[in-house]
Amino acid sequence: MGREELDFPGRQGVLDASLRLQVVRAARCDEWAAGRSTQAEVYLFGRDLLSLRDWLRAECGGAEELIAVTSIRDQTVETFAPSHRANRELVRRGVRMTSFFDNSGGSSAVTDFIIAAGEDMPYHVACGPIQMKLFDGERVLVEGPVTGEGERSLMVMTGPEAVNAARQYLKAVRQTAVRARELRDRTVELTPRQHLIAAQLSAGHTDDEIAELLTISVRTVRYEVSRLLEVLAVKTRFAAGVRYARMRTHGT
């Protein structure tokens, strides 16, 4: 299965925001290791991934609002499908969910699955290098400290510092996001110039950079980008770049 490598517009902003969250996480891990953690709970699962999955579903099911950033880098359709079924059940039960999926280097088949499922699910494709969940705007779930070879742990952080870092990260992720259902494949015909500009959008270049590369005015670039959004039936530059990258992958 092919993998999609996209240089998301806004990626640097997400990376910058993720640093603050990583710093808070590292501090909580150190506090836990020293036995003085007051704003983090660590749950150890070792190699028992079944227990980890069951615990995680119970935590998600107990929330009224859930915002998640998930990587699909190592996912297949078979491994992702159970999570999708669990998400669908949470939505059916009334959980207010927003899911952002980082598909950098991920399988195009899984991205296709997310886009198809996103017709009636709150799924988005975005840049999100750090996996996390925010429960009810109060608790932040991240990977826990490393406790041994091959062992897994999860950590729930509370307190203003952790929650604010998570919110800033989610704000940056949201700025790169496009609703999955907007990425449904459509056959379109682009002019040679539109192909060139779309390729630059998928690489994350600004209007000024595109104008310099193609030796045209910034005003012309902005006009062409506006027309490109109409042709591709998307609302944002980010969505146009992602859709064009998918067009090249799928040959549409």
Helices and strands as residue ranges (DSSP letters): E 3-4, H 11-33, E 40-46, H 49-61, E 65-71, H 77-92, E 96-102, E 106-107, H 108-117, E 123-126, E 132-135, E 139-143, E 152-157, H 160-176, E 178-179, G 180-183, H 192-202, H 207-214, H 218-232, H 237-250
